[in-house]
């Protein structure tokens, strides 16, 4: 079926949508990009022109290859031009009312056999699918920014998605050069459910005056080799996006772990959204948002031998991953793949656990709990099972990560 795709539609040509259209065109698909009006369409073409020019200048594309890619791209301001599309993916703004209008329209316009996909990073794929008369042919296909570069694609299924649709979309993801993981419909999916609470943890530490923004960012780069710290990453992702994902996680799970930092909410209200507005945790004149102080708690934390600033950010994320694996939502391979290929981690959560050992991670979580620095009251059962005493009563061996078995 992958070879039978004659036309792929991409609706919404912002930074993400333009990148998705480019990815499909690079892989040999004929692509029609659709935007709401001519100005938006011109901006979308501009995104692609800039991306392709950059690839040529870096020697990743030849001028001939660029011309071939551009020959497979057409643009329109009419959704009706998708009437003969075999596969359509949307990357419109993350508001359900916009998705509702779009999917109702696509269901009317596209042939019954057309697969409809959403690039949503936080909304319910199940709810989106229910807006159509073909829920068995609706799936999530979540890309990561920048789409031409990041290798992860989350394929999200619903209770209605047919196995045939899942197989086709998974193969399409591979065909366009992505590494797919296939998971069910759940708030945040894998990558965002692990990444955004970690960002929120960094904001909380800063909000409580535990350390400066620079100390927080540098500590986790040193502890886990990450390319950037949580506050720099928050600015890059967009604080509004971070808040939206936290609110989705809260609505689904009602767990204090997913309560957005008050400072995050205040910054979004103030319009400090990160790089997109020029002001976030870093930005114009490099003015830091509140607080400008170091708390008394910071001194206690720094004197506590069992607490390291970087590990205080890594340990809860490892715990989140172990809960996800323990719930049966994702495998150890899934969570490591998601964080390595979608978030730029050198090592995934279970690999970080293997490196540290369960006892050290649990010790950090317990010490954080003593100072009310985490909402994790009891470490994940799967993590607790890896303690030496627990291993004596199980088939787990050594001090490694039993979840990889």
QUIWO-V268622 format. One record per pair of residues at least 4 apart in sequence whose ideal C-beta (glycine too) atoms are under 7 Angstrom apart, sorted by the first residue. I is the first residue (numbers start at 1). GAP is how many residues later the second one is. If there is no record, write none. Layout:
# QUIWO-V268622
i=I gap=GAP
i=I gap=GAP
This chain:
# QUIWO-V268622
i=1 gap=167
i=2 gap=166
i=2 gap=169
i=2 gap=170
i=2 gap=173
i=4 gap=82
i=5 gap=24
i=5 gap=81
i=5 gap=82
i=6 gap=24
i=6 gap=80
i=7 gap=23
i=7 gap=25
i=7 gap=77
i=7 gap=78
i=7 gap=79
i=8 gap=16
i=8 gap=21
i=8 gap=22
i=8 gap=23
i=8 gap=77
i=8 gap=78
i=8 gap=79
i=9 gap=23
i=9 gap=25
i=9 gap=73
i=9 gap=76
i=9 gap=79
i=10 gap=7
i=10 gap=10
i=10 gap=11
i=10 gap=21
i=10 gap=23
i=10 gap=79
i=10 gap=81
i=11 gap=23
i=11 gap=77
i=11 gap=79
i=11 gap=81
i=11 gap=91
i=12 gap=5
i=12 gap=78
i=12 gap=79
i=12 gap=80
i=13 gap=4
i=13 gap=5
i=13 gap=8
i=13 gap=20
i=13 gap=22
i=13 gap=27
i=13 gap=28
i=13 gap=31
i=13 gap=34
i=14 gap=4
i=14 gap=77
i=15 gap=4
i=15 gap=32
i=15 gap=130
i=16 gap=4
i=16 gap=75
i=16 gap=103
i=16 gap=127
i=16 gap=129
i=16 gap=131
i=17 gap=4
i=17 gap=27
i=17 gap=74
i=18 gap=4
i=18 gap=26
i=18 gap=29
i=18 gap=30
i=19 gap=4
i=19 gap=32
i=19 gap=127
i=19 gap=128
i=19 gap=129
i=20 gap=4
i=20 gap=69
i=20 gap=71
i=20 gap=99
i=20 gap=123
i=20 gap=127
i=21 gap=4
i=21 gap=10
i=21 gap=12
i=21 gap=27
i=21 gap=52
i=22 gap=4
i=22 gap=26
i=22 gap=29
i=22 gap=30
i=22 gap=126
i=23 gap=4
i=23 gap=124
i=23 gap=125
i=23 gap=153
i=24 gap=5
i=24 gap=7
i=24 gap=152
i=25 gap=4
i=25 gap=6
i=25 gap=44
i=25 gap=47
i=25 gap=48
i=26 gap=43
i=27 gap=148
i=27 gap=149
i=27 gap=150
i=29 gap=43
i=30 gap=42
i=31 gap=41
i=31 gap=42
i=32 gap=42
i=32 gap=44
i=32 gap=49
i=32 gap=50
i=32 gap=53
i=33 gap=11
i=33 gap=40
i=33 gap=42
i=34 gap=42
i=34 gap=45
i=34 gap=47
i=34 gap=48
i=35 gap=5
i=35 gap=6
i=35 gap=9
i=35 gap=42
i=36 gap=4
i=36 gap=41
i=37 gap=4
i=37 gap=40
i=38 gap=4
i=38 gap=39
i=39 gap=4
i=40 gap=4
i=41 gap=4
i=41 gap=34
i=41 gap=36
i=42 gap=4
i=43 gap=4
i=44 gap=4
i=45 gap=4
i=45 gap=30
i=46 gap=4
i=47 gap=4
i=48 gap=4
i=49 gap=4
i=50 gap=4
i=51 gap=4
i=51 gap=97
i=52 gap=4
i=52 gap=9
i=52 gap=14
i=52 gap=17
i=53 gap=4
i=54 gap=4
i=55 gap=5
i=55 gap=6
i=56 gap=5
i=56 gap=7
i=56 gap=10
i=61 gap=4
i=61 gap=5
i=63 gap=4
i=64 gap=4
i=65 gap=4
i=66 gap=4
i=67 gap=4
i=69 gap=4
i=76 gap=5
i=79 gap=26
i=79 gap=27
i=79 gap=30
i=80 gap=29
i=82 gap=6
i=82 gap=24
i=82 gap=27
i=82 gap=28
i=83 gap=26
i=83 gap=27
i=85 gap=25
i=85 gap=29
i=86 gap=28
i=87 gap=27
i=87 gap=28
i=87 gap=85
i=88 gap=18
i=88 gap=22
i=88 gap=26
i=88 gap=28
i=88 gap=29
i=89 gap=28
i=89 gap=30
i=89 gap=52
i=90 gap=12
i=90 gap=28
i=90 gap=29
i=91 gap=28
i=92 gap=6
i=92 gap=7
i=92 gap=10
i=93 gap=5
i=94 gap=26
i=94 gap=27
i=94 gap=28
i=94 gap=29
i=94 gap=150
i=96 gap=4
i=96 gap=27
i=97 gap=4
i=98 gap=4
i=99 gap=4
i=99 gap=19
i=99 gap=24
i=99 gap=29
i=100 gap=4
i=100 gap=31
i=101 gap=4
i=102 gap=4
i=103 gap=4
i=103 gap=13
i=103 gap=25
i=103 gap=28
i=103 gap=29
i=104 gap=4
i=104 gap=27
i=105 gap=4
i=106 gap=4
i=106 gap=10
i=107 gap=25
i=107 gap=26
i=107 gap=27
i=110 gap=4
i=110 gap=6
i=112 gap=22
i=115 gap=22
i=115 gap=24
i=115 gap=50
i=115 gap=53
i=115 gap=54
i=116 gap=16
i=116 gap=21
i=116 gap=22
i=117 gap=22
i=117 gap=23
i=117 gap=24
i=117 gap=52
i=118 gap=7
i=118 gap=10
i=118 gap=22
i=119 gap=22
i=119 gap=23
i=119 gap=24
i=120 gap=5
i=120 gap=20
i=120 gap=22
i=121 gap=21
i=121 gap=71
i=121 gap=124
i=122 gap=66
i=122 gap=70
i=122 gap=122
i=122 gap=123
i=122 gap=126
i=123 gap=4
i=123 gap=5
i=124 gap=4
i=124 gap=61
i=125 gap=4
i=125 gap=15
i=125 gap=31
i=125 gap=33
i=125 gap=60
i=126 gap=4
i=126 gap=32
i=126 gap=33
i=126 gap=59
i=128 gap=10
i=129 gap=6
i=129 gap=9
i=129 gap=29
i=129 gap=31
i=130 gap=5
i=132 gap=6
i=134 gap=4
i=135 gap=23
i=135 gap=25
i=136 gap=24
i=136 gap=25
i=136 gap=26
i=136 gap=29
i=137 gap=25
i=137 gap=28
i=138 gap=23
i=139 gap=16
i=139 gap=17
i=139 gap=18
i=139 gap=22
i=139 gap=26
i=139 gap=27
i=139 gap=30
i=140 gap=14
i=140 gap=15
i=140 gap=16
i=140 gap=45
i=141 gap=12
i=141 gap=14
i=141 gap=28
i=141 gap=32
i=142 gap=11
i=142 gap=12
i=142 gap=14
i=142 gap=47
i=143 gap=4
i=143 gap=10
i=144 gap=6
i=144 gap=8
i=144 gap=198
i=145 gap=5
i=146 gap=4
i=150 gap=191
i=150 gap=192
i=151 gap=27
i=151 gap=28
i=151 gap=190
i=152 gap=26
i=152 gap=27
i=152 gap=39
i=152 gap=185
i=152 gap=186
i=152 gap=189
i=152 gap=190
i=153 gap=20
i=153 gap=25
i=153 gap=27
i=154 gap=27
i=154 gap=29
i=154 gap=35
i=154 gap=36
i=154 gap=37
i=155 gap=11
i=155 gap=14
i=155 gap=15
i=155 gap=18
i=155 gap=25
i=155 gap=26
i=155 gap=27
i=156 gap=27
i=156 gap=29
i=156 gap=33
i=157 gap=4
i=157 gap=9
i=157 gap=25
i=157 gap=27
i=157 gap=28
i=158 gap=27
i=161 gap=4
i=161 gap=5
i=163 gap=4
i=164 gap=4
i=165 gap=4
i=166 gap=4
i=166 gap=16
i=167 gap=4
i=168 gap=4
i=169 gap=4
i=170 gap=4
i=170 gap=10
i=170 gap=12
i=171 gap=4
i=172 gap=4
i=173 gap=5
i=173 gap=7
i=174 gap=4
i=174 gap=6
i=179 gap=158
i=179 gap=162
i=181 gap=9
i=181 gap=153
i=181 gap=156
i=181 gap=157
i=183 gap=6
i=183 gap=7
i=183 gap=146
i=183 gap=147
i=183 gap=151
i=184 gap=145
i=186 gap=143
i=187 gap=6
i=187 gap=61
i=187 gap=62
i=187 gap=65
i=187 gap=66
i=188 gap=4
i=188 gap=5
i=188 gap=8
i=188 gap=57
i=188 gap=60
i=188 gap=61
i=189 gap=4
i=190 gap=4
i=190 gap=134
i=190 gap=140
i=190 gap=144
i=190 gap=145
i=190 gap=148
i=191 gap=4
i=191 gap=147
i=191 gap=148
i=191 gap=151
i=191 gap=152
i=192 gap=4
i=192 gap=53
i=193 gap=56
i=194 gap=4
i=194 gap=123
i=194 gap=126
i=194 gap=127
i=194 gap=141
i=194 gap=145
i=194 gap=155
i=195 gap=4
i=195 gap=148
i=196 gap=4
i=196 gap=46
i=196 gap=49
i=196 gap=50
i=197 gap=4
i=197 gap=60
i=197 gap=61
i=197 gap=123
i=198 gap=4
i=198 gap=32
i=198 gap=115
i=198 gap=119
i=199 gap=4
i=199 gap=31
i=199 gap=34
i=199 gap=35
i=199 gap=43
i=200 gap=4
i=200 gap=42
i=200 gap=46
i=200 gap=60
i=200 gap=61
i=200 gap=64
i=201 gap=4
i=201 gap=29
i=201 gap=112
i=201 gap=115
i=202 gap=4
i=202 gap=14
i=202 gap=27
i=202 gap=28
i=202 gap=29
i=202 gap=111
i=203 gap=4
i=203 gap=28
i=203 gap=31
i=203 gap=58
i=203 gap=60
i=203 gap=61
i=204 gap=4
i=204 gap=57
i=205 gap=5
i=205 gap=6
i=205 gap=11
i=205 gap=107
i=206 gap=7
i=206 gap=10
i=206 gap=25
i=207 gap=54
i=207 gap=56
i=207 gap=84
i=208 gap=87
i=208 gap=89
i=209 gap=82
i=209 gap=84
i=209 gap=85
i=209 gap=86
i=209 gap=89
i=210 gap=85
i=210 gap=87
i=210 gap=88
i=210 gap=91
i=211 gap=4
i=211 gap=5
i=211 gap=87
i=211 gap=98
i=213 gap=4
i=213 gap=18
i=213 gap=68
i=213 gap=75
i=214 gap=4
i=215 gap=4
i=215 gap=94
i=216 gap=13
i=216 gap=14
i=216 gap=15
i=216 gap=93
i=217 gap=4
i=217 gap=11
i=217 gap=12
i=217 gap=13
i=217 gap=14
i=217 gap=15
i=218 gap=4
i=218 gap=11
i=219 gap=4
i=219 gap=90
i=219 gap=91
i=220 gap=4
i=220 gap=6
i=220 gap=9
i=220 gap=10
i=220 gap=90
i=220 gap=93
i=220 gap=94
i=221 gap=5
i=221 gap=7
i=221 gap=8
i=222 gap=88
i=223 gap=85
i=223 gap=87
i=223 gap=88
i=223 gap=91
i=224 gap=86
i=224 gap=90
i=224 gap=128
i=225 gap=121
i=226 gap=119
i=227 gap=117
i=228 gap=4
i=228 gap=5
i=229 gap=4
i=230 gap=4
i=230 gap=83
i=231 gap=4
i=231 gap=50
i=232 gap=4
i=232 gap=50
i=233 gap=4
i=234 gap=5
i=234 gap=8
i=234 gap=40
i=234 gap=46
i=234 gap=47
i=235 gap=39
i=235 gap=40
i=235 gap=45
i=235 gap=46
i=235 gap=47
i=236 gap=38
i=236 gap=39
i=237 gap=4
i=237 gap=5
i=238 gap=4
i=238 gap=35
i=238 gap=36
i=238 gap=38
i=239 gap=4
i=239 gap=25
i=239 gap=28
i=239 gap=29
i=239 gap=33
i=239 gap=34
i=239 gap=35
i=239 gap=41
i=240 gap=4
i=240 gap=28
i=240 gap=33
i=241 gap=4
i=242 gap=4
i=242 gap=22
i=243 gap=4
i=243 gap=17
i=243 gap=21
i=243 gap=22
i=243 gap=25
i=244 gap=4
i=245 gap=4
i=246 gap=4
i=246 gap=12
i=246 gap=14
i=247 gap=4
i=247 gap=13
i=248 gap=4
i=249 gap=4
i=249 gap=9
i=250 gap=4
i=250 gap=8
i=250 gap=9
i=253 gap=5
i=256 gap=119
i=257 gap=118
i=257 gap=119
i=260 gap=4
i=260 gap=5
i=262 gap=4
i=263 gap=4
i=263 gap=26
i=263 gap=27
i=264 gap=4
i=265 gap=4
i=266 gap=4
i=267 gap=5
i=267 gap=22
i=268 gap=5
i=271 gap=6
i=272 gap=5
i=272 gap=7
i=272 gap=8
i=272 gap=17
i=273 gap=4
i=273 gap=7
i=274 gap=6
i=275 gap=5
i=278 gap=5
i=278 gap=6
i=279 gap=4
i=279 gap=5
i=281 gap=8
i=282 gap=4
i=288 gap=4
i=294 gap=4
i=297 gap=4
i=297 gap=74
i=298 gap=4
i=299 gap=4
i=300 gap=4
i=300 gap=71
i=301 gap=6
i=301 gap=70
i=304 gap=63
i=306 gap=57
i=306 gap=58
i=306 gap=61
i=307 gap=5
i=307 gap=57
i=307 gap=60
i=307 gap=61
i=308 gap=4
i=310 gap=4
i=311 gap=4
i=311 gap=53
i=312 gap=52
i=312 gap=56
i=312 gap=61
i=314 gap=4
i=314 gap=38
i=315 gap=4
i=315 gap=46
i=315 gap=49
i=315 gap=50
i=316 gap=4
i=316 gap=49
i=316 gap=58
i=316 gap=60
i=317 gap=4
i=317 gap=32
i=318 gap=4
i=318 gap=31
i=318 gap=34
i=318 gap=35
i=318 gap=43
i=319 gap=4
i=319 gap=46
i=319 gap=57
i=319 gap=60
i=319 gap=61
i=319 gap=64
i=320 gap=4
i=321 gap=4
i=321 gap=14
i=321 gap=28
i=321 gap=29
i=322 gap=4
i=322 gap=58
i=322 gap=60
i=322 gap=61
i=322 gap=81
i=323 gap=4
i=323 gap=57
i=324 gap=5
i=324 gap=6
i=324 gap=11
i=325 gap=5
i=325 gap=6
i=325 gap=7
i=325 gap=10
i=325 gap=57
i=325 gap=78
i=326 gap=54
i=326 gap=55
i=326 gap=56
i=330 gap=4
i=330 gap=5
i=332 gap=4
i=332 gap=18
i=332 gap=71
i=332 gap=72
i=333 gap=4
i=334 gap=4
i=335 gap=4
i=335 gap=13
i=335 gap=14
i=335 gap=15
i=336 gap=4
i=336 gap=12
i=336 gap=13
i=336 gap=14
i=336 gap=15
i=337 gap=4
i=337 gap=11
i=338 gap=4
i=339 gap=4
i=339 gap=6
i=339 gap=9
i=339 gap=10
i=340 gap=5
i=340 gap=8
i=347 gap=4
i=347 gap=5
i=347 gap=8
i=349 gap=4
i=350 gap=4
i=350 gap=51
i=350 gap=53
i=350 gap=54
i=351 gap=4
i=352 gap=4
i=353 gap=5
i=353 gap=8
i=353 gap=48
i=354 gap=46
i=354 gap=47
i=356 gap=4
i=356 gap=5
i=357 gap=42
i=358 gap=4
i=358 gap=25
i=358 gap=28
i=358 gap=29
i=359 gap=4
i=359 gap=28
i=360 gap=4
i=361 gap=4
i=361 gap=22
i=362 gap=4
i=362 gap=17
i=362 gap=21
i=362 gap=25
i=363 gap=4
i=364 gap=4
i=365 gap=4
i=365 gap=9
i=365 gap=11
i=365 gap=14
i=366 gap=4
i=368 gap=5
i=368 gap=6
i=369 gap=5
i=369 gap=7
i=369 gap=8
i=379 gap=4
i=379 gap=5
i=380 gap=4
i=381 gap=4
i=382 gap=21
i=384 gap=6
i=385 gap=5
i=385 gap=9
i=385 gap=11
i=385 gap=17
i=386 gap=4
i=386 gap=5
i=386 gap=10
i=386 gap=16
i=387 gap=4
i=390 gap=4
i=391 gap=5
i=396 gap=6
